[in-house]
Amino acid sequence: MRNHQELKEEAVAEKILSHPKFQQMSHQKSVFGWSFSFIIFVMYVAFIWVIGTNPELFATKVNPDGVTTWGIYVGIFVIIFSFVITAIYVYFANGKFEKITQDVVKEVMGAEDEK
Protein backbone atom coordinates (compact mmCIF):
# COMPACT_ATOMS: atom_id res chain seq x y z
CA MET A 1 0.00 0.00 0.00
CA ARG A 2 1.31 3.44 -0.93
CA ASN A 3 1.79 6.18 1.58
CA HIS A 4 0.78 9.81 1.21
CA GLN A 5 4.28 10.92 0.09
CA GLU A 6 4.42 8.38 -2.75
CA LEU A 7 0.98 9.46 -3.98
CA LYS A 8 2.02 13.11 -3.88
CA GLU A 9 5.23 12.38 -5.83
CA GLU A 10 3.26 10.40 -8.38
CA ALA A 11 0.83 13.31 -8.85
CA VAL A 12 3.71 15.76 -9.34
CA ALA A 13 5.37 13.45 -11.86
CA GLU A 14 2.11 13.16 -13.78
CA LYS A 15 1.77 16.97 -13.88
CA ILE A 16 5.32 17.30 -15.19
CA LEU A 17 4.81 14.64 -17.86
CA SER A 18 1.54 16.22 -19.03
CA HIS A 19 2.90 19.79 -19.06
CA PRO A 20 2.78 21.23 -22.63
CA LYS A 21 6.37 22.52 -22.51
CA PHE A 22 7.63 19.14 -21.32
CA GLN A 23 5.70 17.30 -24.02
CA GLN A 24 7.04 19.65 -26.71
CA MET A 25 10.60 19.20 -25.40
CA SER A 26 10.15 15.44 -25.28
CA HIS A 27 8.98 15.41 -28.90
CA GLN A 28 11.89 17.61 -30.03
CA LYS A 29 14.37 15.43 -28.15
CA SER A 30 12.90 12.31 -29.72
CA VAL A 31 13.06 13.73 -33.26
CA PHE A 32 16.60 14.99 -32.60
CA GLY A 33 17.76 11.62 -31.26
CA TRP A 34 16.14 9.55 -34.00
CA SER A 35 17.52 11.88 -36.68
CA PHE A 36 21.04 11.46 -35.38
CA SER A 37 20.53 7.71 -35.09
CA PHE A 38 19.39 7.63 -38.71
CA ILE A 39 22.45 9.59 -39.84
CA ILE A 40 24.79 7.19 -38.02
CA PHE A 41 22.89 4.19 -39.38
CA VAL A 42 23.17 5.46 -42.97
CA MET A 43 26.88 6.17 -42.46
CA TYR A 44 27.62 2.64 -41.23
CA VAL A 45 25.41 0.96 -43.85
CA ALA A 46 27.11 2.94 -46.63
CA PHE A 47 30.53 2.02 -45.25
CA ILE A 48 29.71 -1.70 -45.08
CA TRP A 49 27.92 -1.57 -48.45
CA VAL A 50 31.02 -0.16 -50.17
CA ILE A 51 33.21 -2.77 -48.47
CA GLY A 52 30.90 -5.53 -49.68
CA THR A 53 30.27 -4.32 -53.21
CA ASN A 54 33.46 -2.48 -54.17
CA PRO A 55 36.29 -3.39 -51.78
CA GLU A 56 38.89 -2.20 -54.29
CA LEU A 57 37.72 1.38 -53.69
CA PHE A 58 38.86 1.33 -50.07
CA ALA A 59 41.91 -0.80 -50.94
CA THR A 60 43.28 1.96 -53.17
CA LYS A 61 46.49 3.38 -51.75
CA VAL A 62 46.54 7.07 -50.84
CA ASN A 63 50.09 7.35 -52.14
CA PRO A 64 51.31 4.84 -54.75
CA ASP A 65 54.58 4.40 -52.81
CA GLY A 66 52.87 4.13 -49.41
CA VAL A 67 51.00 1.42 -47.58
CA THR A 68 48.04 3.42 -46.24
CA THR A 69 44.75 2.89 -48.09
CA TRP A 70 41.68 5.09 -48.37
CA GLY A 71 39.79 2.52 -46.29
CA ILE A 72 41.86 3.45 -43.23
CA TYR A 73 40.97 7.13 -43.59
CA VAL A 74 37.31 6.43 -44.28
CA GLY A 75 37.12 4.06 -41.28
CA ILE A 76 38.71 6.67 -39.01
CA PHE A 77 36.31 9.28 -40.37
CA VAL A 78 33.29 7.06 -39.60
CA ILE A 79 34.47 6.55 -36.01
CA ILE A 80 35.26 10.24 -35.42
CA PHE A 81 31.99 11.30 -37.07
CA SER A 82 30.09 8.97 -34.70
CA PHE A 83 31.81 10.50 -31.68
CA VAL A 84 31.09 14.04 -32.90
CA ILE A 85 27.40 13.30 -33.55
CA THR A 86 27.13 11.71 -30.10
CA ALA A 87 28.86 14.70 -28.48
CA ILE A 88 26.46 17.10 -30.23
CA TYR A 89 23.47 15.10 -29.02
CA VAL A 90 24.79 14.99 -25.44
CA TYR A 91 25.49 18.74 -25.54
CA PHE A 92 21.90 19.53 -26.50
CA ALA A 93 20.33 16.86 -24.28
CA ASN A 94 22.25 18.04 -21.22
CA GLY A 95 21.92 21.71 -22.14
CA LYS A 96 18.80 22.99 -23.86
CA PHE A 97 16.56 20.01 -23.12
CA GLU A 98 17.66 19.71 -19.49
CA LYS A 99 17.02 23.44 -18.95
CA ILE A 100 13.48 23.07 -20.27
CA THR A 101 12.90 20.08 -17.99
CA GLN A 102 14.16 22.03 -14.97
CA ASP A 103 11.94 25.01 -15.87
CA VAL A 104 8.88 22.76 -16.07
CA VAL A 105 9.73 21.12 -12.74
CA LYS A 106 10.10 24.56 -11.13
CA GLU A 107 6.76 25.66 -12.57
CA VAL A 108 4.98 22.54 -11.34
CA MET A 109 6.67 22.57 -7.94
CA GLY A 110 5.91 26.28 -7.58
CA ALA A 111 2.25 25.56 -8.25
CA GLU A 112 2.38 22.68 -5.75
CA ASP A 113 3.92 24.90 -3.06
CA GLU A 114 1.11 27.45 -3.46
CA LYS A 115 -1.48 24.83 -2.56
Order of alpha helices (4+ residues) and beta strands (2+ residues): alpha-alpha-alpha-alpha-alpha
